[in-house]
Amino acid sequence: MNQFQCQAEIVRMEHLTSDIVRMTLQAPDIAACAIPGQFIMVKAGEGCDPLLRRPFSIHQVIGNGRVQILFKVLGKGTRLLAGMRAGMALNLVGPLGRGFSLESREGFCLVGGGMGIAPLYFLARELQRLSRPPQLVVLLGARTAAELAQLAEDFRELGVRELHLATDDGSLGHHGYVAELIPRQLGRGGDDWQLCACGPHPMLQAVAKEAKSLSCPCQVSLETMMACGISACLGCAIPRAGLSGAYLHVCKDGPVFDAKEVAWL
């Protein structure tokens, strides 16, 4: 798998909310070979503070060799990135990791929570570009309407017709967790569908449980802390199902896994 390190110019900065940012970067080598579910490692500053790169899912690949990332300002690294502007450059490494399988199924149900929505936009677009596009249902969840509204609109503009929303506070769509929408949409026909999910660990655990009850194959993209992105630091280890003391590494073995591979604690 091709991987590149490059200096990428920031083409555009979009502040979707006060703390959610979408950044467009000129990175033609990465754009040319990226697949949905892969990620890039971004150096957030020029010096040694912060020292470590930050991992970001590839939100979209667009024309003219550009890639987008979507992130929420949570700490020093993301705060530095949010303060940058078009014309500045960032050092990137990518694309990294194992992405989603687009193996033919009658339908795909994409389930995203919070910033876990980021890679699902790229996935939805690529599914729609297949020679025989599958039926597509997208379920998105966040804490509030403010965090979700613009991202939901992006999927509508992409042409997704079956779009269902959930918010923790009930300010938009279903009042509750996004995983609760799965049985409503798939009913008893789970074996005809492929679930693809990305979001916080508790959400993914709930999605995996619903998939098991519906006998539905399920791919999950895990979010973990990473220091290197290439399995050198071993900092992104997660317990592997069925093998006591065995671990998987999110950066190398994932970030996308069959839900059955993961020991959901």
Backbone as a ProteinNet text record, in pm:
[ID]
protein_1_A
[PRIMARY]
MNQFQCQAEIVRMEHLTSDIVRMTLQAPDIAACAIPGQFIMVKAGEGCDPLLRRPFSIHQVIGNGRVQILFKVLGKGTRLLAGMRAGMALNLVGPLGRGFSLESREGFCLVGGGMGIAPLYFLARELQRLSRPPQLVVLLGARTAAELAQLAEDFRELGVRELHLATDDGSLGHHGYVAELIPRQLGRGGDDWQLCACGPHPMLQAVAKEAKSLSCPCQVSLETMMACGISACLGCAIPRAGLSGAYLHVCKDGPVFDAKEVAWL
[TERTIARY]
84.7	0	88.3	60.6	140.8	115	223.6	214.5	310.6	272.1	350.9	364.7	478.7	495.7	511.3	436.2	438.4	407.3	447	405.7	280.8	170.8	42.8	-5.7	-34.9	-87.8	-234	-269.3	-409.2	-480.2	-583.6	-657.5	-776.8	-840.5	-961.4	-981.5	-1029.9	-1067	-1214.3	-1294	-1436.2	-1466.1	-1514.4	-1554.2	-1704.7	-1741.3	-1880.8	-1958.3	-1891.7	-1945.6	-1830.2	-1851.6	-1744.9	-1625	-1647.7	-1537.3	-1526.1	-1597.3	-1586.3	-1534.8	-1425.6	-1354.2	-1337.6	-1355.7	-1324.3	-1210.2	-1104.4	-983.3	-959.2	-935.1	-903.6	-755.2	-688	-543.2	-507.7	-405.8	-355.6	-254.1	-295.1	-209.2	-235.9	-188.5	-225.8	-185.5	-68.6	-26.5	-118.9	-155.6	-246.8	-385.5	-431.6	-565.2	-578.5	-470.3	-476.5	-498.7	-462.3	-472.1	-550.8	-610	-685.8	-817.1	-859.3	-988.9	-1065.1	-1198.2	-1276.2	-1237.2	-1221.2	-1183.1	-1037.1	-954.4	-813.4	-796.1	-674.9	-649.6	-514	-490.3	-360.4	-310.8	-179.5	-117.2	-69	-108.5	-83.1	5.9	111.5	195.4	131.8	93.5	13.2	94.4	224.9	307.4	444.7	519.3	651.5	758.5	743.6	844.3	816.2	861.9	846.5	727.8	648	532.1	411.2	317.9	312.3	408.6	462	562.4	501.2	389.4	332.4	234.3	229.8	129.9	-9.3	-111.4	-249.7	-311.5	-387.4	-453.6	-590.7	-621.4	-751.7	-802.2	-926.4	-988.5	-994.9	-984.4	-1002.2	-1151.9	-1194.4	-1335.6	-1383.9	-1296.7	-1334.5	-1209.7	-1213.8	-1114	-1186.4	-1137.4	-1204.1	-1107.1	-1159.2	-1080.1	-954.1	-864.3	-737.8	-646.4	-656.4	-562.4	-578	-702.6	-726.1	-792.1	-754.9	-818	-872.6	-977.1	-1035.9	-1031.2	-1014.4	-1029.8	-1132	-1197.3	-1298.7	-1260.9	-1256.4	-1215.9	-1284.1	-1285.3	-1338.2	-1222.4	-1225.6	-1119.1	-1132.9	-1034.7	-1039.8	-916	-803.3	-678.1	-584.5	-459.3	-362.8	-342.4	-329.4	-304	-415.9	-538	-651.1	-675.2	-642	-655.3	-556.7	-434.9	-337.7	-384.1	-436.5	-483.8	-601.2	-692.2	-808.7	-769.8	-654.4	-610	-533.3	-512.8	-439.2	-529.8	-469.3	-546	-496	-576.5	-541.6	-406.8	-327.3	-195	-83.2	-115.3	-17.4	-2	103.1	131.1	142.1	105.2	114.8	187.3	260.4	327.8	235.5	209.8	118	189.4	139	178.8	50.5	45.2	-74.5	-79.9	-186.3	-295.4	-252	-304.9	-264.3	-383.7	-352.1	-452.5	-537.5	-626.1	-717.7	-852.8	-908	-1034.7	-1152.9	-1268.4	-1391	-1391.3	-1449.6	-1471.4	-1603.7	-1601.7	-1722.6	-1779.7	-1752.7	-1802.1	-1952.1	-1995.8	-2134.6	-2234.6	-2329.2	-2443.3	-2564.9	-2683.2	-2803.8	-2816.8	-2770.5	-2780.4	-2667.2	-2631.1	-2533.2	-2601.2	-2580.3	-2630.3	-2509.7	-2491.2	-2378.2	-2424.1	-2351	-2388.6	-2272	-2293.5	-2187.5	-2227	-2133.3	-2157	-2049.9	-2089	-1992.5	-1895.7	-1767.9	-1667.7	-1643.4	-1702.6	-1700	-1777.6	-1852.5	-1923.4	-1823.9	-1706.4	-1610.8	-1583.2	-1539.5	-1505.8	-1627.2	-1745.6	-1864.4	-1911	-1876.8	-1911	-1835.2	-1706.3	-1622.8	-1677.1	-1715.2	-1769.3	-1900.7	-1990.9	-2119.8	-2100.7	-2009.9	-1985.9	-1931.7	-1837.7	-1779.9	-1882.5	-1970.8	-2076.6	-2169.3	-2199.2	-2287.7	-2221.7	-2089.5	-2017.5	-1998.1	-2036.1	-2022.5	-2111.1	-2072.2	-2149.6	-2292	-2307.9	-2440.9	-2453.3	-2487.8	-2493.1	-2593.3	-2554.5	-2647.2	-2747.8	-2853	-2942	-2862	-2883.6	-2801.1	-2887.6	-2862.1	-2926.5	-2816.6	-2832.4	-2732.9	-2798.7	-2738.1	-2785.8	-2676.7	-2708.1	-2608.9	-2655.2	-2562.4	-2594.6	-2490.6	-2534.4	-2444.4	-2512.2	-2441.5	-2499.2	-2613.1	-2593.7	-2692.2	-2712.9	-2819.4	-2847.4	-2735.1	-2675.3	-2568.7	-2450.7	-2421.5	-2309.8	-2344.5	-2472.7	-2515.2	-2571.7	-2632.9	-2712.8	-2634.3	-2515.8	-2440.6	-2391.3	-2347.9	-2299.8	-2413.6	-2533.7	-2649.5	-2681.9	-2671	-2698.9	-2599.8	-2475.3	-2376.1	-2418.6	-2472.4	-2518.2	-2639.6	-2727.4	-2843.6	-2797.2	-2699.5	-2646.8	-2576.7	-2527.1	-2465	-2568.9	-2695.8	-2803.5	-2852.7	-2813.6	-2860.5	-3006.1	-3093.9	-3237	-3281.1	-3221.2	-3258.2	-3161	-3189.8	-3103.6	-3185.4	-3135.7	-3208	-3112	-3161.8	-3076.3	-3119	-3021.5	-3047.2	-2958.3	-3011.9	-2933.1	-2958.7	-2854.8	-2866	-2971.9	-2983.1	-3076.8	-3211.5	-3229.9	-3357.2	-3379.1	-3275.7	-3292.4	-3302.3	-3269.2	-3282.3	-3299.5	-3407.7	-3431	-3468.7	-3433	-3464.6	-3397.5	-3472.3	-3416.6	-3356.6	-3225.8	-3159.4	-3035.2	-2991.2	-2866.7	-2890.4	-2792.4	-2808.9	-2822.7	-2759.3	-2770	-2913.5	-2995.7	-3135.4	-3215.8	-3162.4	-3232	-3213.5	-3113	-3078.7	-3193.3	-3253.1	-3360.6	-3482.6	-3504.4	-3615.9	-3597.2	-3471.8	-3444.2	-3420.5	-3359.2	-3326.1	-3428.5	-3509.8	-3611.6	-3549.2	-3606.9	-3556.6	-3470.1	-3445.9	-3369.6	-3223.1	-3163.4	-3026.4	-2923.7	-2949.4	-2848.9	-2835.6	-2925.5	-2914.6	-2833.6	-2793.9	-2730.7	-2587.2	-2510	-2376.4	-2379.3	-2353.6	-2341.4	-2197.6	-2179.9	-2048.4	-2061.1	-1980.1	-1997	-1865	-1872.9	-1757.3	-1807.8	-1740.5	-1781.2	-1717.4	-1765.2	-1710	-1727.3	-1639.8	-1641.2	-1776.4	-1843.2	-1973.9	-2076.8	-2072	-2163.1	-2135.2	-2006.6	-1970.5	-2007.7	-1992.3	-2032.3	-2182.6	-2261.5	-2406.6	-2441.5	-2369.9	-2394	-2361.1	-2247.9	-2209.1	-2313.8	-2372.2	-2476.4	-2599.8	-2639.3	-2755.4	-2727.5	-2605.5	-2570	-2579.6	-2532.6	-2538.8	-2682.8	-2769.1	-2908.9	-2982	-2936	-2999.6	-2928.8	-2822.3	-2739.2	-2689.2	-2642.6	-2599.4	-2447.9	-2376.3	-2232.3	-2204.7	-2097.5	-2073.3	-1924.9	-1892.5	-1757.3	-1756.1	-1655.7	-1644.5	-1508.6	-1509.1	-1385.6	-1360.3	-1251.9	-1224.7	-1145.8	-1179.4	-1108.5	-1022.5	-893.2	-802.4	-693.4	-623.4	-504.8	-393.6	-319.7	-208.2	-89	30.4	152	225.9	216.1	296.6	213.4	110.4	27.9	81.2	195.6	257.5	291.9	231.5	249.1	387.9	457.6	588.7	577.4	482.8	474.1	385.5	297.5	204.8	107.3	85.4	-1.3	-149.2	-185.1	-326.3	-378.5	-324.5	-364.9	-504.5	-583.4	-716.5	-728	-805.1	-818.4	-887.2	-833.6	-889.7	-986.9	-1098.7	-1200.1	-1150.5	-1183.6	-1158.5	-1020.2	-926.2	-788.7	-742.9	-737.9	-699	-556.2	-539.8	-408.2	-363.7	-447.9	-412.5	-466.6	-392.5	-431.1	-424.2	-503.9	-498.8	-447.9	-387.4	-339.8	-420.1	-483.1	-578.4	-512.1	-390	-326	-290.2	-247.8	-201.3	-309.8	-374.5	-477.4	-610.6	-630	-751.7	-714.3	-787.5	-883.6	-1017.3	-1038.5	-1166.1	-1150.2	-1240.3	-1240.2	-1379.4	-1381.6	-1507	-1539.7	-1664.3	-1701.1	-1675.8	-1676.5	-1652.9	-1507.7	-1417.2	-1275.7	-1245.3	-1333.5	-1306.4	-1367.3	-1291.3	-1344.7	-1408.4	-1540	-1612.6	-1622.2	-1545	-1537.8	-1648.6
-118.9	0	123.9	217.7	337.6	432.3	486.9	586.8	699.8	821.1	937.2	1032.1	1100	1212.5	1336.3	1439.8	1556.7	1683.5	1795.6	1926.4	1964.8	1978.1	2002.9	2143.9	2217.8	2352.9	2347.3	2430.7	2443.9	2528.6	2469.6	2538	2614.1	2553.8	2615	2574.9	2667.8	2640.6	2676.9	2581.2	2606.4	2579.6	2679.3	2663.6	2636.3	2507	2468.1	2509.1	2502.7	2554.2	2623.7	2663.8	2729.9	2638.8	2505.7	2413.4	2295.9	2298.6	2194.8	2257.4	2200.8	2260.5	2157.5	2204.4	2122.4	2189.9	2112.4	2164.6	2092.4	2169.9	2114.5	2134.9	2026.2	2026.8	1979.3	2040.9	2000.2	1888.4	1765	1648.4	1545.6	1570.7	1486.5	1340	1311	1170.9	1094	1155.3	1090.7	1077.3	1182.6	1181.3	1072.3	1045.5	951.6	807.9	772.3	631.4	607.5	710	694.1	621.7	541.1	474.9	508.8	499.6	534.1	451.4	519.6	453.4	470.4	509.5	533.3	669	693.2	816.2	873.9	995.9	1060.2	1104.2	1113.7	1167.1	1308.4	1403.9	1545.3	1603	1671.5	1743.8	1879.9	1902.9	2021.3	2149.2	2139.9	2259.8	2239.4	2347.2	2339.1	2289.6	2316.4	2277.6	2142.9	2126.9	2000.3	1999	2103	2109.7	2158.1	2067.3	1927.6	1840.1	1740.4	1653.5	1554.9	1493.5	1384	1433.1	1359.8	1387.2	1348.2	1404.1	1371.4	1292.5	1184.5	1107.8	1167.5	1173.1	1221.1	1132.4	1089.4	1016.7	1106.2	1045.7	1121.3	1140.6	1264.9	1300.4	1298.4	1335.8	1340	1356.4	1300.6	1328.2	1399.7	1515.6	1593.3	1623.1	1687.3	1710.9	1791.6	1783.5	1858.3	1813.8	1685.3	1630	1680.9	1703.5	1759.1	1657.4	1663.4	1581	1673.2	1624.5	1700.7	1620.1	1690.9	1631.3	1714	1648.1	1712.2	1685.4	1789.3	1765.8	1863.2	1822.6	1905.2	1952	2077	2131.7	2077.7	1995.9	1930.3	1956.3	1984.6	2003	2094.9	2092.9	2186.6	2165.6	2038.1	2010.6	2058.5	2023	2065.1	2215.4	2274.3	2419.9	2491.4	2439.2	2496.7	2482.2	2366.4	2344.2	2436	2454.1	2539	2684.4	2724.9	2862.1	2888.7	2787.4	2805.7	2864.4	2906	2970.4	2923.6	2948.6	2909.3	2969.2	2887.7	2929.9	2875.4	2837.3	2775.1	2628.7	2562.5	2423.7	2335.9	2210	2110.1	1987.3	1921.4	1798.2	1680.7	1599.8	1487	1356.5	1247.6	1112.4	1034.2	965.6	887.4	847.9	782.7	733.1	608.4	592.9	485.9	397.8	272.3	183.3	110.1	25.7	-55.2	14.6	30.4	99.6	5	59.5	-17.6	-105.3	-223.3	-309.8	-271.6	-255.5	-221.8	-345	-463	-587.3	-578.9	-628.4	-612.3	-667.8	-583.6	-620.7	-548.1	-597.1	-530	-390.5	-372.7	-242.1	-217	-91.3	-47.9	49	28	118.4	178.7	309.4	378.3	445.4	422.7	475.3	556.2	685.7	772.6	850	864.2	940.9	1045.4	1171.1	1277.9	1293	1308.1	1321.9	1189.8	1080.4	954.9	962.1	1068.1	1089.3	1115.5	1166.8	1214.5	1115.3	989.8	901	847.4	858.2	801.6	882.7	1009.9	1090.8	1039.6	1015.8	960.2	823.9	741.5	608.8	618.2	704	718.9	760.7	851.7	898.2	787.1	707.7	599.7	489	460.9	362.3	408.1	535.8	587.2	588	580.4	580.6	440.9	337	201.5	182.9	89.7	66	21.7	-50.4	-88	-42.5	83.4	135.5	58.2	22.4	-47.6	50.4	-4	80	137.3	264.1	332	399.4	365.4	430.3	488.8	613.4	680.5	725.4	684.9	721.1	801.5	924.1	1013	1059	1062.7	1107.2	1203.1	1290	1383.3	1428.7	1510.3	1556.9	1654.8	1748.1	1853.7	1878.6	1952	1989.8	2075.4	2159.7	2247	2167.7	2052.7	1969.7	1889	1868.5	1771.7	1834.1	1950	2004.2	2018.4	2080.7	2102.1	1971.4	1878.3	1750	1673	1678.8	1612.8	1674.5	1806.4	1873.8	1830.8	1806.4	1759.6	1627.2	1535.7	1407.1	1425.7	1517.4	1544.5	1596.6	1687.1	1741.3	1635	1532.3	1420	1334	1350.9	1274.1	1157.9	1152.6	1045.1	1071.9	980.3	999.2	944	831.8	769.6	816.5	932.8	993.5	1013.5	957.1	964.6	1012.4	1101.1	1170.3	1141.5	1154	1138.2	1233.8	1292.2	1378.7	1340.1	1353.9	1318.9	1402.8	1531	1619.8	1633.4	1561.5	1566.4	1690.8	1771.8	1896.6	1876.4	1757.4	1726.6	1576.6	1536.1	1394.7	1318.5	1191.2	1102.4	1149.4	1147.6	1184	1058	1044	925.5	894.3	768.6	728.6	678.3	703.2	670.7	519.6	436.3	291	242.2	318.8	280.9	287.1	355.2	367	244.5	163.5	53	-45.5	-102.6	-199.7	-137.6	-9.5	57.5	59.8	74.7	88.2	-45.4	-139.3	-266.7	-375.4	-357.7	-458.4	-593.8	-696.1	-833.3	-877.3	-788.7	-827.8	-795	-814.3	-773.3	-842.1	-967.1	-1039.6	-987.2	-899.6	-837.8	-708.7	-667.7	-538.6	-552.8	-448.9	-432.2	-307.4	-324.4	-209.8	-159.4	-26.5	36.1	149.7	147.5	244.3	305.2	430.9	498.6	596.2	597.5	686.1	645	699	663.8	515.6	462.4	318.9	269.4	338.7	288.9	280.3	376	370.9	249.3	224.4	110.8	-21.4	-27.2	-147.6	-171.5	-64.3	-76.6	-117.2	-62.1	-99.2	-246.5	-292.7	-433.2	-525.3	-484.6	-564	-572.5	-460.3	-460.6	-547.1	-538	-617.8	-767	-805	-946.6	-993.9	-911.3	-951.3	-962.2	-886.6	-888	-981.2	-1048.9	-1133.9	-1054.1	-933.9	-841.9	-824.1	-842.9	-816.9	-671.1	-647.3	-512.7	-479.1	-366.9	-313.1	-191	-182.8	-69.1	-2.6	128.6	206.3	261.9	216.6	250.9	381	456.3	579.5	555.3	571.9	555.8	662.3	676.2	761.4	691.4	767.3	712.6	805	745.9	826.4	825.8	712.9	703.6	675.3	592.2	557	442.7	383.6	276.7	154.2	141.7	25.5	13.6	125.2	121.2	143	226.8	261.5	166.3	92.5	-3.3	64.3	193.6	267.3	255.2	196.2	188.5	45.2	-34.9	-175.4	-186.8	-281	-311.6	-463.3	-512.3	-657.4	-724.1	-840.3	-915.7	-1021.3	-1035.7	-1131.7	-1274.5	-1358.5	-1501.8	-1548.5	-1456.6	-1495.5	-1418.5	-1486.1	-1421	-1367.1	-1241	-1179.3	-1134.4	-1152.8	-1111.8	-971.8	-897.9	-759.7	-732.6	-635.8	-579.4	-436.3	-386.7	-248.9	-169	-64.5	9.9	70.1	118.2	185.4	89.2	-32.9	-128.5	-228.7	-289.4	-390.4	-325.9	-202.6	-127.6	0.3	110.3	128.3	58.1	1.4	-67.1	-216.1	-269.1	-410.3	-469.4	-600.5	-672	-664.1	-629	-612	-738	-854	-979.9	-998.3	-918	-926.5	-860.3	-772.1	-686.4	-744	-744.8	-784.4	-660.1	-654.9	-537.3	-546.7	-467.9	-474.3	-391.6
0	0	0	-89.3	-100.1	17	72	177.7	143.3	175.7	138.5	256.7	261	351.9	266	297.3	210.6	289.2	231.3	278.3	199.3	267.7	201.1	232.1	128.7	147.9	190.8	288.1	328.1	223.7	162.3	57.1	114.3	214.9	269.1	414.6	494.8	633.4	650.9	699.1	723.7	871	941.3	1080.1	1081.3	1086.8	1077.7	1202.4	1318	1444.6	1515.9	1639	1713.1	1738.6	1735	1764.1	1667	1556.5	1454.9	1326.2	1273.7	1161	1049.5	926.5	808.9	733.3	710.7	647.5	515.6	410.8	279.2	250.1	210.8	191.3	51.2	-6.1	-136.6	-115.9	-144	-121.2	-230.4	-352.3	-466.8	-455.5	-398.4	-387	-294	-180.8	-86.6	-148	-212.8	-273.5	-379.4	-450.9	-562.6	-519.2	-395.7	-357.4	-229.3	-171.9	-48.3	-73.6	24.4	19.5	147.8	144.5	263.4	385.4	497	621.8	657.4	560.7	591.4	660.4	710	784.1	748	793.4	777.9	915.2	929.5	1050	1018.1	1101.9	1075.7	1184.9	1144.5	1240.4	1265.2	1390.3	1422.5	1438.4	1453.4	1469.7	1410.5	1399.8	1338.4	1435.6	1563.9	1661.4	1724.8	1849.1	1920.7	2016.1	2014.9	2103.7	2023.7	1993.1	2036.8	1957.1	2023.1	1962.7	1865.1	1903.1	1825.2	1720.6	1610.4	1507.7	1557.9	1494	1526.6	1411.7	1443.9	1338.1	1304.1	1174.7	1129.9	1015.5	1026.5	916.3	793.5	678	553.1	533	537.8	528.3	384.6	294.1	153.1	68	-51.2	-154	-266.9	-303.4	-406.7	-520.4	-624.9	-744.6	-720.1	-816.1	-812.4	-698.7	-658.8	-562.8	-421.5	-379.7	-247.3	-154.7	-27.5	74.9	183.7	250.4	359.9	488.6	599.3	731.3	808.4	901.2	984.6	1129.5	1211.5	1350.1	1444.5	1571.1	1678.2	1765.4	1805.2	1887.7	2029.7	2069.2	2199.5	2285	2222.2	2295.7	2220.9	2262.5	2205.8	2056	2013.9	1872.9	1783.6	1816.2	1733.1	1743.4	1857.1	1870.4	1777.4	1767.8	1674.6	1530.2	1497	1360.8	1327.4	1422.9	1398.9	1376.9	1428.4	1412.9	1284.7	1204.1	1079.2	971.7	862.4	755.8	619.6	518.7	382.1	343	273.5	230.1	316.9	440.2	527.6	488.8	539	501.2	625.4	607.3	712.9	659.3	747.1	709.6	736.8	634.2	643	613	671.6	634.1	607.5	493.1	463.7	316.8	273.5	357.4	435.3	554.6	644.3	680.5	716.2	771.1	669	724.1	643.9	640.4	521.8	506	502.2	467	456.9	332.1	345.1	229.6	165.1	33.1	-41	-110.5	-52.5	-109.5	-131.4	-243.9	-286.8	-185.3	-147	-64.5	-120.7	-86.5	-134.8	-77.2	47.1	109	206.2	221.9	320.2	415.7	544.5	647.1	717.8	703.5	763.4	891.8	1000.5	1131.9	1186.8	1205.6	1253.1	1376.2	1469.3	1590.3	1610.6	1631	1653.7	1537.9	1568.1	1462.4	1389.5	1439.9	1366.2	1236.6	1217.8	1090.5	977.8	1011.5	910.6	797.9	824.1	712.5	638.4	697.5	634.7	514.3	511.1	393.5	271.2	287.6	180.5	138.9	235.3	206.3	130	173.9	105.9	-39	-62.2	-198.6	-287.6	-233.8	-313.6	-340.1	-246	-269	-380	-383.4	-486.8	-624.6	-627.7	-755.2	-814	-739.2	-791.1	-914.5	-1000.7	-1122.3	-1091.5	-978.7	-930.6	-785.6	-762.6	-625	-539.6	-418.1	-328.6	-268.5	-210.3	-131.2	-15.2	14.1	113.3	218.4	344.4	457.9	545	585.4	668.8	798.6	911.3	1044.3	1112.8	1152.4	1212.4	1349.5	1444.3	1579.1	1633.2	1722.9	1790.3	1918.9	1994.7	2120.8	2099	2003.8	1981.7	1833.2	1802.3	1663.8	1605.9	1687.5	1639.9	1584.7	1645.5	1600.5	1476.1	1452	1350.7	1223.8	1233.1	1123.3	993	997.1	874.1	814.1	898.4	847.4	782	842.1	781.7	646.3	636.7	510.2	401.9	439.5	342.4	281	361.6	309	218.9	254	167.1	31.7	32.9	-91.9	-174.1	-107.6	-177.4	-247.7	-210.7	-272.7	-189.9	-60.6	26.8	62.8	25	48.5	183.3	222.6	350.6	458	514.8	615.8	742.7	853.8	980.9	1088.9	1175.4	1270.9	1414.2	1504.9	1648.1	1725.1	1831.3	1918.5	2063.6	2143.2	2285.5	2356.1	2314.8	2383.4	2313.1	2202.2	2131.6	2048.8	2027.5	1953.4	1802.7	1753.3	1610.5	1594.3	1528.6	1503.5	1629.4	1630.8	1742.5	1871.3	1980.4	2110.4	2172.5	2157.1	2208.8	2127.8	2137.1	2072.8	1930.9	1844.2	1703.1	1680.4	1763.7	1745.8	1762.4	1833.3	1853.5	1724	1623.2	1495	1406.3	1435.1	1344.6	1326.3	1431.2	1407.2	1339.7	1358.4	1292.5	1141.6	1098.7	956.2	886	955.3	891.5	918.6	1022.9	1054.1	1077.3	1017.3	1033.5	916	822.7	703.7	712.9	830.1	852.5	764.8	725.1	648.1	505.4	462.8	331	334.6	454.1	472.5	523.5	498	556.4	642.8	770.7	860.4	857.8	852.6	861.2	960.8	1065.5	1173.3	1215.8	1259.7	1317.6	1422.5	1536.6	1644.6	1774.9	1885.6	2016.9	2047.5	2131.2	2161.8	2212.7	2306.2	2352.1	2239.8	2147.9	2033.9	1946.5	1918.9	1834.6	1901.4	2031.3	2104.9	2090	2096.9	2079.6	1937	1839.1	1699	1677.1	1732.6	1718.3	1779.7	1891.2	1956.2	1868.1	1808.5	1718.7	1595.4	1543.4	1426.1	1456.3	1573.2	1612.6	1624.7	1682	1699.5	1567	1467.2	1335	1236.9	1282.2	1194.2	1074.5	1103.6	998.7	1004.9	895.8	897	930.8	1004.8	1057.7	1055.1	994.8	997.8	1088.8	1174.9	1265.7	1248.7	1247.2	1241.6	1380.1	1442.6	1581.4	1594.4	1698.4	1730.5	1854.4	1842.4	1956.7	1951.5	2062.2	2063.6	1984.7	1905.3	1827.7	1840.5	1842.2	1846.4	1713.2	1640.2	1518.3	1393.1	1404.8	1289.6	1206.3	1246.5	1166.5	1250.9	1369.3	1456.1	1516.1	1531.7	1595.7	1746.5	1788.3	1930.9	2010	1941.4	2004.6	2100.8	2081.6	2172.1	2142.3	2029.7	1990.1	1997.6	2090.1	2102.4	2161.9	2107.1	2159.3	2174.4	2272.7	2291.7	2172.3	2136.2	2024.8	2075.7	2009.7	2052.6	2036	2133.7	2122.9	2159	2179.3	2210.4	2333.9	2446.4	2571.4	2561.3	2595.7	2591.9	2454.9	2352	2215.9	2187.7	2106.8	2077.6	1927.8	1887.5	1753.5	1764.9	1658.6	1659	1556.5	1606	1524.2	1401.4	1414.1	1300.9	1188.7	1223.1	1122.1	1083.3	1183.2	1155.9	1119.3	1155.8	1128.2	1053.8	1076.2	1185.1	1165.7	1043.1	1017.2	1045	1127.9	1165.1	1143.5	1123.3	1141.6	1289.7	1321.5	1462.9	1545.8	1480.2	1551.5	1593.7	1535.6	1572.3	1706	1750.4	1865.4	1991.6	2100	2231.7	2293	2291.8	2341.4	2493.4	2563.9	2709.3	2773
[MASK]
+++++++++++++++++++++++++++++++++++++++++++++++++++++++++++++++++++++++++++++++++++++++++++++++++++++++++++++++++++++++++++++++++++++++++++++++++++++++++++++++++++++++++++++++++++++++++++++++++++++++++++++++++++++++++++++++++++++++++++++++++++++++++++++++++++++++++

